[in-house]
Amino acid sequence: MMMKMLAAAKIEVFTDNVRVADEDNPEGYFEFERVKKLKQGDFEWLPLAKGKAVKVISALLEFLPSQFKYRVVFMQRRMNEILASQREMLANRGKPNGSVDDETMAELYQKHLDTVKRCLSREPNFRVLEVEYNRLLTDPAEDLVRLSRFLDRPVDLEQMRAVIDNRLYRQRF
């Protein structure tokens, strides 16, 4: 949703369209496959992404090289919804759910998030804006203004708001 919102705000989205929309994400993924190789040191594409929105999962943020400056919109969602979404996505792909129970998985993931946020807060080349997914769906006005200020560029808040589609909010708790 956030990547689509940024695109609506006339911010170019850096994507290769390799991963296309599917039943789990009918609006698409807005990903660039080489991001997955950050850990292996694949940085050559980064200058091409300057000034654009790039989707990077939290586990890969630490591998971004320090010679660039980053603005990270850190989307947060209720843990039980994340876990339910992941279970459904795995089931849709015919993959096993794994042997780790939800309580353990939630604890591990929360520790991961805490570590990532702590690391980002110490890095001078990262500016971070945390946005709660659930609040954005129900009451986006404040977050849209915060996002506009964070991006430090004029954006069309109504176009961004128009992207929010509650019909896509399927894992509710």
C-alpha positions as CSV (number, residue, x, y, z in Angstrom):
1,M,0.0,0.0,0.0
2,M,2.7,2.5,0.9
3,M,4.6,2.0,-2.4
4,K,1.4,2.6,-4.3
5,M,0.8,5.7,-2.1
6,L,4.3,7.0,-2.9
7,A,3.6,6.4,-6.6
8,A,0.4,8.4,-6.3
9,A,2.4,11.2,-4.7
10,K,4.4,11.3,-8.0
11,I,7.5,9.7,-6.5
12,E,9.1,7.3,-8.9
13,V,9.0,3.8,-7.7
14,F,12.1,1.8,-8.4
15,T,10.8,-1.6,-9.5
16,D,11.5,-4.3,-12.1
17,N,8.0,-5.7,-12.1
18,V,9.4,-9.3,-11.9
19,R,7.0,-10.2,-9.0
20,V,3.5,-9.5,-10.3
21,A,0.2,-9.1,-8.6
22,D,-1.4,-12.3,-7.3
23,E,-4.1,-13.5,-4.9
24,D,-2.0,-12.5,-1.9
25,N,-1.3,-9.0,-3.1
26,P,-3.7,-8.1,-5.9
27,E,-2.3,-4.5,-6.3
28,G,1.2,-5.9,-6.9
29,Y,4.5,-6.0,-4.9
30,F,6.4,-2.9,-6.2
31,E,9.7,-4.7,-5.7
32,F,13.2,-4.7,-7.3
33,E,14.6,-8.2,-7.2
34,R,18.3,-7.1,-6.8
35,V,17.4,-5.7,-3.3
36,K,17.4,-9.3,-2.2
37,K,21.1,-9.4,-2.9
38,L,22.1,-6.5,-0.7
39,K,23.5,-9.0,1.9
40,Q,25.8,-10.4,-0.9
41,G,27.1,-6.8,-1.7
42,D,25.0,-6.1,-4.8
43,F,25.1,-2.3,-4.6
44,E,25.7,-1.3,-8.2
45,W,22.1,-0.5,-8.8
46,L,21.8,2.0,-5.9
47,P,22.9,5.1,-7.8
48,L,20.0,4.4,-10.3
49,A,17.6,4.4,-7.4
50,K,18.5,7.8,-6.0
51,G,15.5,10.0,-5.4
52,K,13.1,7.0,-6.0
53,A,11.1,4.8,-3.7
54,V,12.6,1.4,-3.2
55,K,11.0,-1.4,-1.1
56,V,13.5,-3.0,1.3
57,I,12.4,-5.5,3.9
58,S,13.6,-4.8,7.5
59,A,16.1,-7.7,7.5
60,L,18.0,-6.1,4.6
61,L,18.2,-2.5,5.8
62,E,21.4,-3.1,7.7
63,F,23.2,-4.0,4.4
64,L,22.6,-0.7,2.7
65,P,26.0,1.0,2.3
66,S,26.7,4.1,4.4
67,Q,27.8,6.3,1.5
68,F,24.1,7.1,0.6
69,K,21.5,8.9,2.6
70,Y,18.1,7.1,3.2
71,R,14.6,8.0,4.2
72,V,12.9,4.9,5.5
73,V,9.1,4.8,5.9
74,F,8.9,1.9,8.4
75,M,5.5,0.3,8.1
76,Q,4.2,-1.3,11.2
77,R,1.3,-3.7,11.5
78,R,-0.3,-5.7,14.3
79,M,1.8,-8.8,14.9
80,N,-1.2,-11.2,14.8
81,E,-2.1,-9.8,11.4
82,I,1.4,-10.2,10.0
83,L,1.5,-13.8,11.2
84,A,-1.9,-14.6,9.7
85,S,-1.0,-13.0,6.4
86,Q,2.3,-15.0,6.2
87,R,0.4,-18.3,7.0
88,E,-2.1,-17.6,4.3
89,M,0.6,-16.7,1.8
90,L,2.5,-19.9,2.5
91,A,-0.7,-21.9,2.2
92,N,-1.5,-20.3,-1.2
93,R,1.9,-21.3,-2.4
94,G,1.6,-24.9,-1.1
95,K,4.4,-24.4,1.3
96,P,4.6,-25.8,4.8
97,N,3.6,-23.4,7.6
98,G,6.7,-24.3,9.6
99,S,7.1,-25.8,13.0
100,V,7.3,-22.5,15.0
101,D,4.2,-21.6,16.9
102,D,2.8,-18.0,16.6
103,E,3.8,-17.0,20.1
104,T,7.5,-17.9,19.5
105,M,7.4,-16.4,16.0
106,A,5.9,-13.1,17.3
107,E,8.6,-12.9,20.0
108,L,11.4,-13.5,17.4
109,Y,10.0,-11.0,15.0
110,Q,9.5,-8.4,17.7
111,K,13.1,-8.8,18.8
112,H,14.2,-8.5,15.1
113,L,12.2,-5.2,14.7
114,D,13.6,-3.8,18.0
115,T,17.1,-4.6,16.8
116,V,16.6,-3.0,13.4
117,K,15.1,0.1,14.8
118,R,17.9,0.5,17.3
119,C,20.5,0.1,14.5
120,L,18.7,2.6,12.3
121,S,18.5,5.2,15.1
122,R,22.3,5.1,15.5
123,E,23.1,5.5,11.8
124,P,23.4,9.2,10.7
125,N,22.6,8.4,7.1
126,F,19.1,7.1,7.9
127,R,16.0,9.1,8.6
128,V,13.1,7.0,9.7
129,L,9.4,7.7,9.8
130,E,7.3,5.0,11.5
131,V,3.8,4.6,10.2
132,E,1.1,2.3,11.6
133,Y,-0.6,0.4,8.9
134,N,-3.8,-0.1,10.8
135,R,-4.2,3.6,11.7
136,L,-3.4,4.6,8.1
137,L,-6.3,2.5,6.9
138,T,-8.8,4.0,9.4
139,D,-7.6,7.6,10.0
140,P,-4.9,8.6,7.5
141,A,-5.0,12.4,7.7
142,E,-2.3,12.8,10.4
143,D,0.0,10.2,8.8
144,L,-0.3,11.7,5.4
145,V,0.8,15.1,6.7
146,R,3.7,13.5,8.6
147,L,4.6,11.6,5.4
148,S,4.5,14.8,3.3
149,R,6.8,16.6,5.8
150,F,9.2,13.6,6.0
151,L,9.5,13.4,2.2
152,D,10.2,17.1,2.2
153,R,8.5,17.6,-1.1
154,P,5.0,18.7,-2.2
155,V,2.7,15.7,-2.6
156,D,-0.9,15.3,-3.4
157,L,-2.4,14.1,-0.2
158,E,-5.8,13.3,-1.8
159,Q,-4.2,11.2,-4.4
160,M,-2.3,9.3,-1.7
161,R,-5.5,8.9,0.4
162,A,-7.4,7.6,-2.7
163,V,-5.0,4.6,-2.9
164,I,-6.0,3.3,0.6
165,D,-8.4,0.4,-0.1
166,N,-9.9,-1.2,3.0
167,R,-11.2,-4.1,0.8
168,L,-7.5,-5.3,0.7
169,Y,-7.3,-5.4,4.5
170,R,-8.1,-9.1,4.8
171,Q,-6.2,-10.2,7.9
172,R,-8.1,-8.3,10.6
173,F,-7.9,-8.9,14.3
